[in-house]
C-alpha cells in the first residue's frame, strides 16, 4: 500500500479521500488555492501546500504546480477525485511518466471513453446498445442530414468531448438542423477546444440510469448495481438513488451485462460508471462512461457494502478484488441529496460565510461535506457544498429518513437548496417513482407559474393592481 498520497482536488471529495487514507494508515497531502487556505481538507490532511491563486486555471488545473507539490512532499501516488483533472488522460500520463502511481484507470481507457465518438464505436463493437444516430463524428451537413432523417426527429447534437450539457442542441425539425450544428460546434470549441460533434435520436421522456463498475489490474470486473439519476436540471444531477425504482429484475440483468461488457471492452481498472438512457418500455442505450469516482458513489457504497475509494486505492496498488460478482448482494435503498450554495429555485450561486452549521445524524444518515461554522464559501468553484445520504430497508422508509435529516439540517448565513429538497421529497410523483429526466424542470416551471398566478390574485384582492394602474 502507498506511503503518501497527494489529492489533486478540494472540498468534500478531498475530505472523503483523506478519511479513507487515514483508516488505511496512508499519509495525505492536500493542495489548495489561496481562496481555500482555511478549507477543511487543508486541515485534515497530514500536509497541505498552496498551488496557486483562486482561479482554478491557476491552481487546481495547474499541472506543473501540482506535480511540484507531489515532488516536494515526497508523495508516491496522486488521486484526482472528480472534476478538475480527474478525466484528463494527459495529466494521468504526466503522473505516470514522472514516476508516481495514478489512482484511476489507464490513460488509454480514459482517452477512449472520454471522447464520445470513439466511445460509441467501442461500445458498438462490444455489443452494447446505442442510441440511433450518426456512426461517428459528422464531417458535413449532408452527413448530418442523412443521419437525422434515418433516426427521425427530434434529434440531439452533442459535443464529442462534451460534458455538463455544453455543446448540446435539440433539433425538432429539419429547418433548424444547420443552425443547431453551428451553435453546438461553437460551444464545443469554446468549452473543450474541440468542435467535433455527433448526432443521436433525442429520447423525449427517458430516465437516466447508470451502473457502477469496478475492475482490478488482473482482469476481474464486477458491477455494483444501478443508480437512478433522473432528478436533474440543465443536465446537472440534483438527487440520486439506488437502486432505481423503475427497473425490474429482468431489465437489471440486461443492464448489468451491458455495463460489464462495456468495462471489459476497454480493460477497465478502478471505479467507473456506465451511463444509460432508458425508455418507458425499459429499452436502454449507452450514452457515456465516467472514468472516475462519481459524486453519487455513496448510494452505491450503502447498497453494496463496498468502499469504492478504498478499492480505488487497493486496485492502484496492484491488489486483486477479494470478492466476486456472486458475493455482492443488493441491500436496501439509498438516497443522496446534493447540497448547493445557491438559490433553491432560481439556481443562482450563493457564496458567503456560514454562520451556523448543524449536521443531521441518527441511524443510517451520512453527510459528506467540507463546510463548518464560520467557513467562507469562495465564489470561484462549483456550488456544491456537500451531500446528505440516507439508507433504509425500503424506498419509502429511506425517503422519510431523508425528510427527517433535512428537517434536522441547519445552515445559516447563506442560501442553500435545502427547501428544494424538502419540496421534492414530499412530491407525490417522486414518492411514487414516476418521473423522468425532465421531471424537475417541468415541476419547477409549474411551481413558478402557480406562484405568479397566486401573486396576481393576491394583488387584485389587495387592490394593488388598481394602485399600479
C-alpha positions in Angstrom: 0.0 0.0 0.0 1.1 3.6 -0.5 3.1 5.7 1.9 1.7 9.1 1.0 -1.0 10.2 -1.5 -1.4 13.7 -2.9 -5.1 14.6 -3.5 -5.4 16.8 -6.6 -8.8 18.1 -5.6 -10.7 20.1 -3.0 -13.9 20.1 -0.9 -15.9 17.1 0.2 -14.3 14.7 -2.2 -10.8 15.6 -0.8 -12.1 15.1 2.7 -13.6 11.7 1.8 -10.3 10.5 0.4 -8.3 11.8 3.4 -10.6 9.9 5.8 -10.2 6.7 3.8 -6.4 7.1 3.7 -6.2 7.6 7.4 -8.1 4.4 8.1 -5.6 2.6 5.8 -2.6 4.2 7.5 -1.7 6.3 4.5 -0.4 9.9 4.8 -2.1 12.6 2.7 -1.1 15.8 1.0 -3.8 18.4 0.3 -3.4 21.0 -2.3 -5.2 24.3 -2.1 -5.6 27.6 -3.8 -5.2 30.9 -2.0 -9.0 31.1 -1.6 -9.0 27.7 0.1 -6.4 28.4 2.7 -8.9 27.7 5.6 -10.7 24.9 3.9 -11.4 21.7 5.8 -9.4 19.4 3.5 -6.2 21.5 4.3 -6.8 21.0 8.0 -7.5 17.3 7.9 -4.6 16.3 5.6 -1.1 15.5 7.1 0.4 18.2 4.9 -1.1 21.0 2.8 0.6 23.0 0.0 -0.7 26.0 -1.9 -0.6 25.5 -5.7 -1.7 29.0 -6.9 -4.2 31.8 -6.8 -8.0 31.4 -6.5 -8.9 30.8 -10.2 -9.0 27.1 -10.9 -6.9 27.5 -14.1 -4.1 28.9 -11.9 -4.3 26.3 -9.1 -6.4 23.2 -9.3 -5.9 22.9 -13.0 -2.2 24.0 -12.9 -0.5 20.7 -13.7 3.2 22.0 -13.2 2.3 23.3 -9.7 0.5 20.1 -8.7 3.5 17.9 -9.9 5.9 20.2 -8.0 3.7 19.8 -4.9 4.0 16.0 -5.2 7.7 16.2 -5.6 8.5 18.5 -2.6 6.2 16.4 -0.3 7.6 13.1 -1.4 4.2 11.6 -2.4 4.2 8.3 -4.2 0.7 8.5 -5.7 -1.9 11.0 -6.9 -5.7 10.7 -6.5 -7.6 13.2 -8.8 -11.0 12.9 -7.1 -13.7 14.0 -9.5 -13.9 17.2 -11.6 -10.9 19.3 -12.4 -8.2 16.9 -13.8 -9.9 13.6 -12.9 -10.7 12.5 -16.5 -7.6 14.2 -18.1 -5.6 11.5 -19.9 -2.7 13.8 -20.5 -2.5 14.6 -16.7 -2.6 10.8 -16.0 0.3 10.2 -18.4 2.3 13.0 -16.8 1.8 11.5 -13.4 2.9 8.0 -14.6 5.9 9.3 -16.6 7.0 11.3 -13.5 7.2 8.0 -11.5 4.1 8.4 -9.4 1.1 6.0 -9.3 -2.1 7.2 -10.9 -5.1 6.3 -8.8 -7.5 5.8 -11.7 -8.0 4.0 -15.0 -5.3 3.8 -17.6 -4.8 6.9 -19.9 -5.8 4.7 -22.8 -9.1 3.8 -21.2 -9.7 7.4 -20.3 -8.9 8.6 -23.8 -11.2 6.0 -25.5 -14.2 6.6 -23.3 -13.6 10.4 -22.8 -14.3 11.0 -26.5 -18.0 10.2 -27.1 -17.4 9.3 -30.8 -14.6 6.7 -30.1 -16.6 5.5 -27.0 -19.7 4.8 -29.2 -17.6 2.9 -31.8 -16.0 0.8 -29.0 -19.4 0.1 -27.4 -20.9 -0.9 -30.8 -18.1 -3.4 -31.3 -18.8 -4.8 -27.7 -22.5 -5.2 -28.5 -23.6 -2.6 -26.0 -27.0 -0.9 -27.1 -26.5 2.5 -28.7 -28.9 5.4 -29.3 -29.7 5.5 -33.1 -27.8 8.3 -34.9 -24.6 9.1 -36.8 -21.9 6.4 -37.0 -19.4 8.8 -35.5 -18.2 12.4 -35.9 -20.1 14.3 -38.5 -17.9 15.8 -41.2 -20.5 17.5 -43.3 -24.0 18.9 -43.2 -25.2 16.3 -45.7 -24.0 13.5 -43.4 -25.8 15.1 -40.5 -29.0 15.5 -42.6 -28.9 11.8 -43.6 -28.3 10.7 -40.0 -31.2 12.9 -38.8 -33.6 11.5 -41.4 -32.6 8.0 -40.6 -33.0 8.4 -36.8 -36.1 10.5 -37.1 -36.8 13.9 -35.4 -36.3 15.1 -32.8 -32.5 14.6 -32.7 -29.8 16.0 -30.5 -26.4 17.3 -31.5 -23.6 16.5 -28.9 -20.0 17.6 -28.5 -17.7 14.6 -28.8 -15.6 15.9 -25.9 -18.6 17.3 -24.0 -20.0 17.2 -20.6 -22.3 19.2 -18.3 -24.8 19.9 -21.1 -22.4 22.2 -23.1 -22.3 21.7 -26.8 -25.7 20.1 -26.8 -28.6 21.2 -29.0 -32.0 19.6 -29.5 -33.4 19.8 -33.0 -37.2 19.3 -33.6 -37.3 19.9 -37.3 -35.1 19.8 -40.4 -35.2 23.6 -40.8 -33.3 24.1 -37.6 -30.6 21.5 -38.1 -27.9 23.6 -39.8 -28.1 26.4 -37.2 -28.1 23.9 -34.3 -24.9 22.2 -35.6 -23.2 25.6 -36.0 -24.1 26.6 -32.4 -23.1 23.2 -30.9 -19.7 23.3 -32.7 -19.1 26.8 -31.5 -20.0 26.0 -27.9 -17.9 22.8 -28.0 -14.8 24.6 -29.3 -15.1 27.3 -26.6 -15.7 24.8 -23.8 -13.4 21.9 -24.8 -11.1 23.1 -27.5 -12.7 20.6 -29.9 -15.6 21.4 -32.2 -16.3 17.7 -33.1 -20.0 16.9 -32.8 -22.2 13.9 -33.5 -25.9 13.2 -33.7 -28.3 11.0 -31.8 -32.0 10.4 -31.7 -33.5 12.5 -29.0 -35.4 10.4 -26.5 -38.1 12.7 -25.2 -39.0 11.2 -21.8 -36.2 8.8 -20.8 -34.7 8.1 -17.4 -31.0 8.4 -16.6 -29.8 5.1 -15.2 -26.1 4.3 -14.5 -24.2 1.3 -13.4 -21.2 1.3 -11.1 -18.3 -0.9 -12.3 -15.1 -1.8 -10.5 -12.1 -3.6 -12.1 -8.6 -4.6 -10.9 -5.3 -5.0 -12.8 -5.8 -8.7 -13.1 -8.8 -8.9 -15.4 -11.5 -9.0 -12.8 -14.5 -6.7 -13.4 -17.7 -6.6 -11.4 -20.8 -4.3 -11.3 -22.2 -2.9 -8.1 -25.8 -2.4 -9.2 -27.5 0.6 -10.7 -28.3 4.2 -9.7 -31.3 6.3 -10.7 -30.1 9.8 -11.7 -33.1 11.3 -13.4 -33.7 14.1 -11.0 -31.6 16.7 -12.7 -31.7 20.3 -14.1 -29.8 21.5 -17.1 -28.1 18.1 -17.2 -26.8 18.5 -13.7 -27.9 15.9 -11.1 -29.7 17.1 -8.0 -30.8 13.8 -6.3 -29.7 10.2 -6.9 -30.9 6.9 -5.5 -30.0 3.3 -5.7 -31.5 1.0 -6.9 -33.8 2.6 -9.5 -37.5 2.4 -8.6 -38.2 1.8 -12.3 -36.1 -1.2 -13.1 -37.3 -4.8 -12.7 -35.1 -7.9 -12.3 -35.1 -8.8 -16.0 -34.1 -5.2 -17.0 -31.4 -5.2 -14.4 -29.8 -8.4 -15.6 -29.6 -6.9 -19.2 -28.3 -3.6 -17.9 -25.6 -5.2 -15.8 -24.5 -7.4 -18.6 -24.1 -4.4 -20.9 -22.2 -2.4 -18.3 -19.7 -5.2 -17.6 -19.2 -5.7 -21.4 -18.5 -2.0 -21.7 -15.9 -2.1 -19.0 -14.3 -5.2 -20.4 -14.1 -3.6 -23.8 -11.5 -1.1 -22.5 -9.9 -3.3 -19.9 -11.1 -1.0 -17.2 -9.2 -0.7 -14.0 -10.6 1.1 -10.9 -14.0 2.6 -10.3 -16.1 3.8 -13.2 -19.7 4.4 -14.3 -21.5 3.3 -17.4 -24.4 5.7 -18.1 -27.6 4.8 -20.0 -30.8 6.4 -21.1 -33.9 4.2 -20.5 -37.1 4.5 -22.4 -40.6 4.0 -20.9 -40.6 0.4 -22.4 -37.4 -0.3 -20.4 -35.2 -0.4 -23.6 -31.9 1.3 -22.8 -29.0 2.8 -24.6 -25.4 3.7 -23.7 -24.6 7.4 -23.6 -21.2 7.7 -21.9 -18.7 6.4 -19.4 -17.3 8.4 -16.5 -13.8 7.2 -15.9 -13.6 8.4 -12.3 -15.3 8.2 -9.0 -18.8 9.8 -9.1 -20.4 12.4 -6.8 -23.1 9.9 -6.1 -20.9 7.0 -5.2 -22.2 6.9 -1.5 -25.6 5.4 -2.5 -23.8 2.5 -4.2 -21.5 2.0 -1.2 -24.5 1.7 1.0 -26.4 -0.8 -1.0 -23.4 -2.9 -2.0 -21.3 -2.7 1.2 -18.2 -1.9 -0.8 -16.0 1.1 0.0 -15.2 2.5 -3.5 -12.5 4.9 -2.5 -10.7 2.1 -0.6 -10.9 -0.1 -3.6 -9.6 2.6 -5.9 -6.5 2.7 -3.7 -6.2 -1.1 -3.5 -6.5 -1.6 -7.2 -4.0 1.2 -7.9 -1.6 -0.6 -5.5 -2.0 -3.8 -7.6 -4.3 -5.8 -5.3 -6.9 -8.2 -6.7 -10.6 -7.8 -5.9 -11.2 -10.1 -2.9 -14.8 -10.7 -3.9 -16.6 -11.9 -7.0 -19.9 -10.9 -8.5 -21.7 -13.7 -6.6 -20.5 -12.3 -3.3 -22.3 -9.0 -4.0 -25.9 -8.6 -2.8 -28.1 -5.5 -3.0 -29.0 -4.4 0.5 -31.9 -1.9 0.9 -32.3 1.5 -0.6 -30.2 4.7 -0.5 -30.9 8.3 -1.5 -28.4 11.2 -1.9 -29.4 14.9 -1.9 -26.8 17.3 -3.2 -26.5 20.4 -1.1 -25.6 23.5 -3.1 -24.9 27.1 -2.0 -27.5 28.6 -4.3 -31.0 30.0 -4.6 -33.2 26.9 -4.3 -35.4 27.7 -7.2 -33.5 30.2 -9.4 -30.3 28.2 -9.1 -28.1 31.2 -8.8 -24.9 30.8 -6.7 -24.9 32.0 -3.1 -21.3 32.1 -1.8 -20.7 33.7 1.6 -19.9 32.9 5.3 -21.7 30.1 7.1 -22.8 31.4 10.5 -24.1 28.1 11.9 -23.9 24.6 10.6 -25.5 21.6 12.3 -25.3 18.3 10.5 -28.2 15.7 10.8 -27.5 12.4 12.5 -29.1 9.3 13.7 -29.3 5.8 12.2 -28.3 5.4 8.6 -27.7 9.1 7.9 -24.4 10.1 6.3 -23.2 13.5 5.4 -20.2 14.1 3.1 -19.1 17.8 3.4 -16.2 20.1 3.9 -18.1 23.0 5.5 -18.1 24.2 9.1 -19.5 27.1 11.1 -17.5 30.2 10.2 -16.3 28.8 6.9 -16.5 31.2 3.9 -17.6 29.6 0.7 -15.4 31.0 -2.2 -17.2 32.2 -5.4 -14.7 30.5 -7.7 -15.8 26.9 -7.7 -18.8 24.6 -8.1 -21.7 25.5 -5.8 -22.0 22.0 -4.3 -21.0 22.1 -0.6 -22.0 18.6 0.5 -24.3 15.6 0.2 -26.7 14.0 2.6 -27.2 10.3 2.1 -29.7 8.0 3.9 -30.2 4.3 3.8 -33.1 2.0 4.8 -34.6 -1.4 4.0 -37.1 0.1 1.6 -37.5 3.2 -0.6 -40.4 4.8 1.4 -38.6 4.4 4.7 -35.5 5.9 3.0 -37.4 8.9 1.8 -38.9 9.5 5.3 -35.4 9.2 6.8 -34.1 11.8 4.3 -37.0 14.1 5.2 -36.1 13.8 8.8 -32.5 14.5 8.0 -33.4 17.6 6.0 -35.5 18.9 8.9 -32.5 18.5 11.3 -30.0 20.2 8.9 -29.2 23.8 9.9 -27.1 26.0 7.6 -27.4 29.7 8.2 -25.7 32.8 6.7 -26.0 31.6 3.1 -28.8 30.4 0.9 -28.9 26.7 0.0 -31.2 24.3 -1.9 -32.4 22.6 1.3 -36.0 23.8 0.8 -35.9 22.5 -2.8 -35.1 19.0 -1.5 -37.9 19.3 1.1 -40.4 20.0 -1.6 -39.1 17.4 -3.9 -39.1 14.6 -1.3 -42.8 15.5 -0.5 -43.8 15.4 -4.1 -46.3 12.6 -4.8 -44.9 11.8 -8.2 -41.4 11.5 -6.8 -42.6 9.3 -3.9 -44.3 7.1 -6.4 -41.1 6.8 -8.6 -43.0 8.3 -11.5 -40.5 10.7 -13.1 -38.0 11.1 -16.0 -35.1 13.5 -16.7 -37.4 16.4 -17.4 -39.5 16.0 -14.3 -37.6 18.5 -12.1 -37.6 21.3 -14.7 -41.2 20.8 -15.6 -42.2 20.7 -11.9 -40.3 23.9 -11.1 -41.9 25.7 -14.1 -45.4 24.6 -12.8 -44.4 26.0 -9.4 -43.2 29.2 -10.9 -46.5 29.7 -12.9 -48.5 28.9 -9.7 -46.6 31.5 -7.8 -47.2 34.1 -10.5 -50.9 33.3 -10.6 -51.1 33.4 -6.8 -49.4 36.8 -6.8 -51.7 38.2 -9.4 -54.7 37.0 -7.5 -53.3 38.5 -4.2 -52.6 41.8 -5.9 -56.2 42.1 -7.2 -57.7 41.2 -3.8 -55.5 43.8 -2.1 -56.3 46.4 -4.6 -52.6 46.7 -5.7 -53.4 46.3 -9.3 -55.7 49.4 -9.2 -53.0 51.4 -7.5 -50.4 50.4 -10.1 -52.8 51.3 -12.9 
